[in-house]
Amino acid sequence: MSILQNWEQWTSFLGQQVTDAKESGMPNKIIEKTAVQIGEYLAKNVDPQNEQERVLSDLWSVAEKDEKQALASCVMKLVQQKTTH
């Protein structure tokens, strides 16, 4: 997954995906649920490619279910903020 090698590219890509999902009418709860599923997949199958991803991976590994949902929500806000600036 070469998109994961660069933090800026990764967050830009995610931000665009969130924006596209919202523009197509997808509810925030569904987007957040999908973000948690993606987080689970990445945690189980992909080695972090940079320091930022390592921090997210470490946080994810110790988080409870509700904390993972909060973390996914925060990442969504972060990447959306990047697409609006």
ROMI-778665 format. One record per residue (C-alpha): residue number from 1; residue in three letters; z, y, x. Coordinates in steps of 0.5 Angstrom, whole numbers, plus 500, padded with zeros to 3 digits. Layout:
! ROMI-778665
PT;NUM;ALA;Z;Y;X
...
//
This chain:
! ROMI-778665
PT;1;MET;500;500;500
PT;2;SER;498;506;504
PT;3;ILE;500;511;499
PT;4;LEU;507;509;501
PT;5;GLN;506;511;508
PT;6;ASN;506;518;507
PT;7;TRP;512;522;503
PT;8;GLU;508;528;501
PT;9;GLN;502;523;499
PT;10;TRP;506;518;495
PT;11;THR;510;524;491
PT;12;SER;504;527;490
PT;13;PHE;501;521;487
PT;14;LEU;507;519;483
PT;15;GLY;507;527;480
PT;16;GLN;500;526;478
PT;17;GLN;501;519;474
PT;18;VAL;507;522;471
PT;19;THR;503;528;469
PT;20;ASP;498;524;466
PT;21;ALA;502;520;462
PT;22;LYS;506;526;459
PT;23;GLU;499;529;457
PT;24;SER;497;523;454
PT;25;GLY;503;523;450
PT;26;MET;507;518;453
PT;27;PRO;515;519;451
PT;28;ASN;519;521;457
PT;29;LYS;524;514;455
PT;30;ILE;517;510;456
PT;31;ILE;516;514;463
PT;32;GLU;523;513;465
PT;33;LYS;523;505;464
PT;34;THR;516;504;467
PT;35;ALA;519;508;473
PT;36;VAL;525;503;473
PT;37;GLN;520;497;473
PT;38;ILE;516;500;479
PT;39;GLY;523;502;483
PT;40;GLU;525;494;482
PT;41;TYR;518;492;484
PT;42;LEU;518;496;490
PT;43;ALA;525;494;492
PT;44;LYS;523;487;492
PT;45;ASN;516;487;495
PT;46;VAL;515;493;499
PT;47;ASP;518;495;506
PT;48;PRO;520;503;506
PT;49;GLN;515;506;510
PT;50;ASN;519;513;512
PT;51;GLU;526;516;512
PT;52;GLN;525;518;505
PT;53;GLU;523;511;502
PT;54;ARG;529;508;506
PT;55;VAL;534;513;503
PT;56;LEU;531;511;496
PT;57;SER;531;504;498
PT;58;ASP;538;504;500
PT;59;LEU;541;508;494
PT;60;TRP;537;503;490
PT;61;SER;540;497;493
PT;62;VAL;547;499;491
PT;63;ALA;546;502;484
PT;64;GLU;548;499;478
PT;65;LYS;543;499;472
PT;66;ASP;545;506;469
PT;67;GLU;545;509;476
PT;68;LYS;538;506;477
PT;69;GLN;535;509;471
PT;70;ALA;538;516;473
PT;71;LEU;535;515;480
PT;72;ALA;528;514;477
PT;73;SER;529;520;473
PT;74;CYS;531;524;479
PT;75;VAL;525;522;482
PT;76;MET;521;523;476
PT;77;LYS;523;531;476
PT;78;LEU;522;531;484
PT;79;VAL;515;529;483
PT;80;GLN;513;533;477
PT;81;GLN;516;539;481
PT;82;LYS;512;538;486
PT;83;THR;506;538;482
PT;84;THR;507;545;478
PT;85;HIS;508;548;485
//
